[in-house]
Amino acid sequence: MKGNIGYIEGYEGDYCNIEIEGTVEAIPKRNVDANAKTGDVVEWNGERWVPNSVLTRKRTRDIKKLMDDVWED
């Protein structure tokens, strides 16, 4: 599997759409931790994609800052 870090874009049926190195891949849900949700940063641990709460919080802060900068008067 390419890349060790991804971002969950959402779920469709039995698949989880994860952006990995700029490409969205449909990953079988059985390969994604059951606690992972849309918007989470996930890491491949050799068996499945698991959420990384530290990286998810950082990404959320970065996106909020970008949005605040865009919408500033």
HELIX and SHEET records of a PDB file:
HELIX    1   1 LYS A   29  ASN A   31  5                                   3    
HELIX    2   2 SER A   53  TRP A   71  1                                  19    
SHEET    1   A 5 THR A  23  PRO A  28  0                                        
SHEET    2   A 5 TYR A  15  ILE A  20 -1                                        
SHEET    3   A 5 ILE A   5  GLU A  12 -1                                        
SHEET    4   A 5 VAL A  41  TRP A  44 -1                                        
SHEET    5   A 5 TRP A  49  PRO A  51 -1                                        
END                                                                             
